Amino acid sequence: MTSQFLKTSEGTIAYDDVGSGQLVICVPSMGDLRQEYRLLAPEMVAPH
């Protein structure tokens, strides 16, 4: 998993693009970090 960065006029947004298929957006809550999903993302894209 490689982090991508999107520069906007208001700052930079970091995101991870994992897998293919339907788009699922995981948004961390206040106090959480994007890394909270590092173990969840592979499970979400794995075939079941």
C-alpha distance matrix in Angstrom:
0.0 3.8 6.7 9.6 13.1 16.2 19.5 22.4 26.0 25.4 22.4 18.7 16.1 12.5 10.1 6.7 7.5 6.6 9.5 13.0 16.3 17.7 16.1 15.5 15.3 14.9 16.9 17.5 21.2 23.2 22.3 18.9 15.7 12.4 10.9 13.4 11.1 8.2 10.5 11.9 9.3 9.0 12.8 13.4 12.1 13.8 17.2 20.1
3.8 0.0 3.8 6.5 10.0 13.3 16.4 19.6 23.1 22.7 19.6 15.8 13.8 10.2 8.6 6.2 7.5 8.5 11.7 14.6 17.9 19.1 17.1 16.8 16.0 15.9 17.2 17.8 21.5 23.1 22.3 19.2 15.6 12.4 11.6 14.7 12.9 10.5 13.5 14.9 12.2 12.6 16.3 16.4 15.2 17.2 20.5 23.5
6.7 3.8 0.0 3.8 6.7 10.2 13.1 16.2 19.6 19.1 15.9 12.1 10.1 6.5 5.6 4.8 7.5 9.7 13.3 15.8 18.8 19.3 16.7 16.1 14.5 14.3 14.9 15.5 18.9 20.3 19.6 16.9 13.3 10.1 10.2 13.6 12.3 10.8 14.3 15.3 12.9 14.3 17.7 17.3 16.6 19.2 22.6 25.3
9.6 6.5 3.8 0.0 3.8 6.8 10.0 13.2 16.8 16.7 13.8 10.1 8.3 5.7 5.3 5.9 7.5 10.7 14.0 15.7 18.4 18.8 16.0 16.0 14.4 14.9 15.3 16.5 19.9 21.1 21.0 18.6 15.2 12.0 13.1 16.2 14.8 13.9 17.4 17.9 15.0 16.7 20.0 19.0 18.0 21.0 24.0 26.9
13.1 10.0 6.7 3.8 0.0 3.8 6.4 9.7 13.1 13.2 10.2 6.5 5.6 4.5 6.3 8.7 10.5 14.0 17.3 18.6 21.0 20.9 17.7 17.6 15.4 15.9 15.4 16.5 19.5 20.2 20.3 18.5 15.3 12.6 14.4 17.5 16.7 16.4 20.0 20.3 17.8 19.9 23.0 21.7 21.1 24.3 27.3 30.0
16.2 13.3 10.2 6.8 3.8 0.0 3.8 6.4 10.1 10.7 8.5 5.6 5.1 6.4 7.9 10.8 12.0 15.8 18.7 19.3 21.1 20.6 17.3 17.6 15.2 16.3 15.5 17.2 19.7 20.5 21.2 19.7 16.9 14.4 16.9 19.6 18.7 19.0 22.5 22.3 19.7 22.1 24.9 23.1 22.5 26.0 28.7 31.4
19.5 16.4 13.1 10.0 6.4 3.8 0.0 3.8 6.9 8.0 6.0 4.4 6.4 8.8 11.2 14.3 15.7 19.5 22.5 23.1 24.8 24.1 20.7 21.0 18.3 19.2 17.9 19.2 21.3 21.4 22.1 21.3 18.7 16.8 19.4 22.1 21.6 22.0 25.7 25.6 23.2 25.6 28.4 26.7 26.3 29.7 32.5 35.1
22.4 19.6 16.2 13.2 9.7 6.4 3.8 0.0 3.8 5.3 5.3 5.9 7.7 11.0 13.3 16.7 17.9 21.7 24.5 24.7 25.9 24.8 21.3 21.5 18.6 19.7 18.0 19.5 21.0 21.0 22.3 21.8 19.8 18.2 21.2 23.5 23.2 24.1 27.7 27.2 24.9 27.7 30.2 28.2 28.0 31.6 34.2 36.6
26.0 23.1 19.6 16.8 13.1 10.1 6.9 3.8 0.0 3.8 5.8 8.2 10.7 14.2 16.8 20.3 21.7 25.4 28.2 28.4 29.5 28.2 24.7 24.8 21.8 22.7 20.6 21.8 22.8 22.3 23.6 23.8 22.0 20.9 24.1 26.3 26.3 27.3 30.9 30.4 28.4 31.3 33.7 31.6 31.6 35.2 37.8 40.2
25.4 22.7 19.1 16.7 13.2 10.7 8.0 5.3 3.8 0.0 3.8 7.2 9.3 13.0 15.8 19.5 21.4 25.0 28.0 28.5 29.5 28.0 24.3 23.8 20.5 20.8 18.3 19.0 19.7 18.8 20.2 20.7 19.3 18.7 21.9 23.9 24.3 25.7 29.2 28.7 27.0 30.2 32.4 30.4 30.9 34.5 37.2 39.3
22.4 19.6 15.9 13.8 10.2 8.5 6.0 5.3 5.8 3.8 0.0 3.8 6.8 10.0 13.3 16.9 19.2 22.7 26.0 26.9 28.4 27.1 23.4 22.8 19.5 19.5 17.2 17.6 18.8 17.9 18.7 18.8 16.9 16.2 19.1 21.4 22.0 22.9 26.6 26.5 24.8 27.8 30.2 28.6 28.9 32.4 35.3 37.5
18.7 15.8 12.1 10.1 6.5 5.6 4.4 5.9 8.2 7.2 3.8 0.0 3.8 6.5 9.9 13.4 15.8 19.3 22.6 23.8 25.5 24.6 21.0 20.4 17.3 17.3 15.5 16.1 17.9 17.6 18.1 17.5 15.0 13.6 16.3 19.0 19.2 19.7 23.5 23.5 21.7 24.4 27.1 25.6 25.7 29.1 32.1 34.5
16.1 13.8 10.1 8.3 5.6 5.1 6.4 7.7 10.7 9.3 6.8 3.8 0.0 3.8 6.6 10.3 12.7 16.1 19.4 20.6 22.2 21.1 17.5 16.7 13.5 13.6 11.9 12.9 15.1 15.5 16.2 15.0 12.5 10.6 13.6 15.9 15.8 16.7 20.3 20.0 18.1 21.1 23.5 21.9 22.2 25.6 28.6 30.9
12.5 10.2 6.5 5.7 4.5 6.4 8.8 11.0 14.2 13.0 10.0 6.5 3.8 0.0 3.8 7.2 10.2 13.3 16.9 18.6 20.7 20.0 16.6 15.6 12.8 12.5 11.6 12.2 15.1 15.9 15.9 14.0 10.8 8.3 10.6 13.5 13.1 13.4 17.1 17.2 15.3 17.9 20.7 19.5 19.6 22.8 26.0 28.3
10.1 8.6 5.6 5.3 6.3 7.9 11.2 13.3 16.8 15.8 13.3 9.9 6.6 3.8 0.0 3.8 6.6 9.7 13.2 15.0 17.0 16.4 13.1 12.2 9.8 9.8 10.0 11.4 14.8 16.5 16.7 14.1 11.1 7.7 9.8 12.2 10.8 11.2 14.7 14.4 12.0 14.6 17.3 15.9 15.9 19.2 22.3 24.7
6.7 6.2 4.8 5.9 8.7 10.8 14.3 16.7 20.3 19.5 16.9 13.4 10.3 7.2 3.8 0.0 3.8 6.2 9.9 12.2 14.7 14.8 12.1 11.3 10.0 10.0 11.5 12.8 16.6 18.7 18.6 15.5 12.4 8.7 9.5 11.8 9.5 9.0 12.3 12.1 9.2 11.3 14.3 13.2 12.8 15.8 19.0 21.6
7.5 7.5 7.5 7.5 10.5 12.0 15.7 17.9 21.7 21.4 19.2 15.8 12.7 10.2 6.6 3.8 0.0 3.8 6.9 8.6 11.3 11.9 9.7 10.0 9.8 11.1 13.2 15.3 19.0 21.5 21.9 18.7 15.9 12.1 12.8 14.6 11.7 11.2 13.7 13.0 9.4 10.9 13.9 12.2 10.9 14.1 16.9 19.8
6.6 8.5 9.7 10.7 14.0 15.8 19.5 21.7 25.4 25.0 22.7 19.3 16.1 13.3 9.7 6.2 3.8 0.0 3.8 6.8 9.8 11.0 9.8 9.8 10.7 11.6 14.5 16.4 20.1 22.9 23.0 19.5 16.9 13.2 13.2 14.4 11.0 10.0 11.6 10.8 7.0 7.6 10.6 9.3 7.4 10.4 13.3 16.3
9.5 11.7 13.3 14.0 17.3 18.7 22.5 24.5 28.2 28.0 26.0 22.6 19.4 16.9 13.2 9.9 6.9 3.8 0.0 3.8 7.1 9.3 9.4 10.2 12.3 13.7 17.1 19.2 22.9 25.9 26.2 22.7 20.4 16.7 16.6 17.4 13.7 12.9 13.6 12.3 8.7 8.1 10.4 8.8 5.7 8.4 10.5 13.8
13.0 14.6 15.8 15.7 18.6 19.3 23.1 24.7 28.4 28.5 26.9 23.8 20.6 18.6 15.0 12.2 8.6 6.8 3.8 0.0 3.8 6.8 7.8 10.0 12.6 14.9 18.2 20.9 24.4 27.6 28.4 25.0 22.8 19.2 19.6 20.2 16.5 16.2 16.9 15.2 11.6 11.3 12.9 10.6 7.5 10.2 11.1 14.4
16.3 17.9 18.8 18.4 21.0 21.1 24.8 25.9 29.5 29.5 28.4 25.5 22.2 20.7 17.0 14.7 11.3 9.8 7.1 3.8 0.0 3.8 6.4 9.1 12.4 15.1 18.5 21.5 24.7 28.0 29.2 26.0 24.3 20.8 21.6 21.7 17.9 18.4 18.8 16.3 13.2 13.3 14.0 11.0 8.5 11.2 11.2 13.8
17.7 19.1 19.3 18.8 20.9 20.6 24.1 24.8 28.2 28.0 27.1 24.6 21.1 20.0 16.4 14.8 11.9 11.0 9.3 6.8 3.8 0.0 3.8 6.4 9.9 12.9 16.1 19.4 22.3 25.7 27.3 24.2 23.0 19.7 21.0 20.7 17.1 18.4 18.9 15.9 13.1 14.2 14.4 10.8 9.7 12.8 13.0 14.8
16.1 17.1 16.7 16.0 17.7 17.3 20.7 21.3 24.7 24.3 23.4 21.0 17.5 16.6 13.1 12.1 9.7 9.8 9.4 7.8 6.4 3.8 0.0 3.8 6.5 9.9 12.8 16.3 19.2 22.4 24.1 21.2 19.9 16.6 18.3 18.2 14.9 16.5 17.6 14.8 11.9 13.9 14.5 11.0 10.4 14.0 15.2 17.1
15.5 16.8 16.1 16.0 17.6 17.6 21.0 21.5 24.8 23.8 22.8 20.4 16.7 15.6 12.2 11.3 10.0 9.8 10.2 10.0 9.1 6.4 3.8 0.0 3.8 6.5 9.8 13.0 15.8 19.3 20.9 17.9 17.0 14.0 15.7 15.1 11.9 14.0 15.0 11.9 9.7 12.3 12.6 9.0 9.8 13.4 15.1 16.4
15.3 16.0 14.5 14.4 15.4 15.2 18.3 18.6 21.8 20.5 19.5 17.3 13.5 12.8 9.8 10.0 9.8 10.7 12.3 12.6 12.4 9.9 6.5 3.8 0.0 3.8 6.3 9.8 12.7 15.9 17.7 14.9 14.0 11.2 13.6 13.1 10.6 13.2 14.9 12.1 10.3 13.6 14.3 11.2 12.4 16.1 18.2 19.6
14.9 15.9 14.3 14.9 15.9 16.3 19.2 19.7 22.7 20.8 19.5 17.3 13.6 12.5 9.8 10.0 11.1 11.6 13.7 14.9 15.1 12.9 9.9 6.5 3.8 0.0 3.8 6.5 9.6 13.0 14.4 11.4 10.8 8.5 10.7 9.7 7.6 10.8 12.5 9.9 9.0 12.8 13.2 10.9 12.9 16.2 18.8 19.8
16.9 17.2 14.9 15.3 15.4 15.5 17.9 18.0 20.6 18.3 17.2 15.5 11.9 11.6 10.0 11.5 13.2 14.5 17.1 18.2 18.5 16.1 12.8 9.8 6.3 3.8 0.0 3.8 6.5 9.6 11.5 9.1 9.0 7.5 10.7 9.8 9.2 12.5 14.6 12.6 12.2 16.0 16.6 14.5 16.6 19.9 22.5 23.5
17.5 17.8 15.5 16.5 16.5 17.2 19.2 19.5 21.8 19.0 17.6 16.1 12.9 12.2 11.4 12.8 15.3 16.4 19.2 20.9 21.5 19.4 16.3 13.0 9.8 6.5 3.8 0.0 3.8 6.7 7.9 5.4 6.0 6.1 9.0 7.6 8.5 11.8 13.8 12.5 13.0 16.7 17.3 16.0 18.4 21.3 24.2 25.0
21.2 21.5 18.9 19.9 19.5 19.7 21.3 21.0 22.8 19.7 18.8 17.9 15.1 15.1 14.8 16.6 19.0 20.1 22.9 24.4 24.7 22.3 19.2 15.8 12.7 9.6 6.5 3.8 0.0 3.8 6.1 5.4 7.9 9.4 12.0 10.2 11.8 15.1 16.8 15.4 16.4 20.1 20.3 19.0 21.7 24.4 27.3 27.6
23.2 23.1 20.3 21.1 20.2 20.5 21.4 21.0 22.3 18.8 17.9 17.6 15.5 15.9 16.5 18.7 21.5 22.9 25.9 27.6 28.0 25.7 22.4 19.3 15.9 13.0 9.6 6.7 3.8 0.0 3.8 5.6 8.4 10.9 13.4 12.1 14.4 17.4 19.3 18.4 19.5 23.1 23.5 22.4 25.1 27.8 30.7 31.2
22.3 22.3 19.6 21.0 20.3 21.2 22.1 22.3 23.6 20.2 18.7 18.1 16.2 15.9 16.7 18.6 21.9 23.0 26.2 28.4 29.2 27.3 24.1 20.9 17.7 14.4 11.5 7.9 6.1 3.8 0.0 3.8 6.7 10.1 11.8 10.7 13.8 16.2 18.1 18.0 19.3 22.7 23.3 22.8 25.4 27.8 31.0 31.5
18.9 19.2 16.9 18.6 18.5 19.7 21.3 21.8 23.8 20.7 18.8 17.5 15.0 14.0 14.1 15.5 18.7 19.5 22.7 25.0 26.0 24.2 21.2 17.9 14.9 11.4 9.1 5.4 5.4 5.6 3.8 0.0 3.8 6.9 8.4 7.0 10.0 12.5 14.4 14.2 15.6 18.9 19.5 19.1 21.7 24.0 27.3 27.9
15.7 15.6 13.3 15.2 15.3 16.9 18.7 19.8 22.0 19.3 16.9 15.0 12.5 10.8 11.1 12.4 15.9 16.9 20.4 22.8 24.3 23.0 19.9 17.0 14.0 10.8 9.0 6.0 7.9 8.4 6.7 3.8 0.0 3.8 5.3 5.6 8.4 10.1 12.8 13.1 13.8 17.0 18.3 18.1 20.1 22.5 26.0 27.1
12.4 12.4 10.1 12.0 12.6 14.4 16.8 18.2 20.9 18.7 16.2 13.6 10.6 8.3 7.7 8.7 12.1 13.2 16.7 19.2 20.8 19.7 16.6 14.0 11.2 8.5 7.5 6.1 9.4 10.9 10.1 6.9 3.8 0.0 3.8 5.4 6.2 7.8 11.0 11.2 10.9 14.2 15.9 15.4 17.0 19.6 23.1 24.5
10.9 11.6 10.2 13.1 14.4 16.9 19.4 21.2 24.1 21.9 19.1 16.3 13.6 10.6 9.8 9.5 12.8 13.2 16.6 19.6 21.6 21.0 18.3 15.7 13.6 10.7 10.7 9.0 12.0 13.4 11.8 8.4 5.3 3.8 0.0 3.8 5.2 5.2 8.4 9.7 10.0 12.6 14.5 14.8 16.4 18.5 22.1 23.5
13.4 14.7 13.6 16.2 17.5 19.6 22.1 23.5 26.3 23.9 21.4 19.0 15.9 13.5 12.2 11.8 14.6 14.4 17.4 20.2 21.7 20.7 18.2 15.1 13.1 9.7 9.8 7.6 10.2 12.1 10.7 7.0 5.6 5.4 3.8 0.0 3.8 5.8 7.4 7.9 9.5 12.3 13.2 13.6 16.0 17.8 21.3 22.1
11.1 12.9 12.3 14.8 16.7 18.7 21.6 23.2 26.3 24.3 22.0 19.2 15.8 13.1 10.8 9.5 11.7 11.0 13.7 16.5 17.9 17.1 14.9 11.9 10.6 7.6 9.2 8.5 11.8 14.4 13.8 10.0 8.4 6.2 5.2 3.8 0.0 3.8 5.5 4.9 5.8 8.9 10.0 10.0 12.2 14.3 17.7 18.8
8.2 10.5 10.8 13.9 16.4 19.0 22.0 24.1 27.3 25.7 22.9 19.7 16.7 13.4 11.2 9.0 11.2 10.0 12.9 16.2 18.4 18.4 16.5 14.0 13.2 10.8 12.5 11.8 15.1 17.4 16.2 12.5 10.1 7.8 5.2 5.8 3.8 0.0 3.8 5.7 5.8 7.5 9.6 10.7 12.0 13.5 17.3 18.8
10.5 13.5 14.3 17.4 20.0 22.5 25.7 27.7 30.9 29.2 26.6 23.5 20.3 17.1 14.7 12.3 13.7 11.6 13.6 16.9 18.8 18.9 17.6 15.0 14.9 12.5 14.6 13.8 16.8 19.3 18.1 14.4 12.8 11.0 8.4 7.4 5.5 3.8 0.0 3.8 5.8 6.3 7.2 9.4 11.2 11.8 15.4 16.4
11.9 14.9 15.3 17.9 20.3 22.3 25.6 27.2 30.4 28.7 26.5 23.5 20.0 17.2 14.4 12.1 13.0 10.8 12.3 15.2 16.3 15.9 14.8 11.9 12.1 9.9 12.6 12.5 15.4 18.4 18.0 14.2 13.1 11.2 9.7 7.9 4.9 5.7 3.8 0.0 3.8 5.7 5.4 6.3 9.0 10.3 13.6 14.2
9.3 12.2 12.9 15.0 17.8 19.7 23.2 24.9 28.4 27.0 24.8 21.7 18.1 15.3 12.0 9.2 9.4 7.0 8.7 11.6 13.2 13.1 11.9 9.7 10.3 9.0 12.2 13.0 16.4 19.5 19.3 15.6 13.8 10.9 10.0 9.5 5.8 5.8 5.8 3.8 0.0 3.8 5.4 5.1 6.5 8.7 12.2 13.8
9.0 12.6 14.3 16.7 19.9 22.1 25.6 27.7 31.3 30.2 27.8 24.4 21.1 17.9 14.6 11.3 10.9 7.6 8.1 11.3 13.3 14.2 13.9 12.3 13.6 12.8 16.0 16.7 20.1 23.1 22.7 18.9 17.0 14.2 12.6 12.3 8.9 7.5 6.3 5.7 3.8 0.0 3.8 5.4 5.4 6.1 9.9 11.8
12.8 16.3 17.7 20.0 23.0 24.9 28.4 30.2 33.7 32.4 30.2 27.1 23.5 20.7 17.3 14.3 13.9 10.6 10.4 12.9 14.0 14.4 14.5 12.6 14.3 13.2 16.6 17.3 20.3 23.5 23.3 19.5 18.3 15.9 14.5 13.2 10.0 9.6 7.2 5.4 5.4 3.8 0.0 3.8 5.6 5.2 8.5 9.2
13.4 16.4 17.3 19.0 21.7 23.1 26.7 28.2 31.6 30.4 28.6 25.6 21.9 19.5 15.9 13.2 12.2 9.3 8.8 10.6 11.0 10.8 11.0 9.0 11.2 10.9 14.5 16.0 19.0 22.4 22.8 19.1 18.1 15.4 14.8 13.6 10.0 10.7 9.4 6.3 5.1 5.4 3.8 0.0 3.8 5.7 8.3 9.3
12.1 15.2 16.6 18.0 21.1 22.5 26.3 28.0 31.6 30.9 28.9 25.7 22.2 19.6 15.9 12.8 10.9 7.4 5.7 7.5 8.5 9.7 10.4 9.8 12.4 12.9 16.6 18.4 21.7 25.1 25.4 21.7 20.1 17.0 16.4 16.0 12.2 12.0 11.2 9.0 6.5 5.4 5.6 3.8 0.0 3.8 6.4 8.9
13.8 17.2 19.2 21.0 24.3 26.0 29.7 31.6 35.2 34.5 32.4 29.1 25.6 22.8 19.2 15.8 14.1 10.4 8.4 10.2 11.2 12.8 14.0 13.4 16.1 16.2 19.9 21.3 24.4 27.8 27.8 24.0 22.5 19.6 18.5 17.8 14.3 13.5 11.8 10.3 8.7 6.1 5.2 5.7 3.8 0.0 3.8 6.3
17.2 20.5 22.6 24.0 27.3 28.7 32.5 34.2 37.8 37.2 35.3 32.1 28.6 26.0 22.3 19.0 16.9 13.3 10.5 11.1 11.2 13.0 15.2 15.1 18.2 18.8 22.5 24.2 27.3 30.7 31.0 27.3 26.0 23.1 22.1 21.3 17.7 17.3 15.4 13.6 12.2 9.9 8.5 8.3 6.4 3.8 0.0 3.8
20.1 23.5 25.3 26.9 30.0 31.4 35.1 36.6 40.2 39.3 37.5 34.5 30.9 28.3 24.7 21.6 19.8 16.3 13.8 14.4 13.8 14.8 17.1 16.4 19.6 19.8 23.5 25.0 27.6 31.2 31.5 27.9 27.1 24.5 23.5 22.1 18.8 18.8 16.4 14.2 13.8 11.8 9.2 9.3 8.9 6.3 3.8 0.0
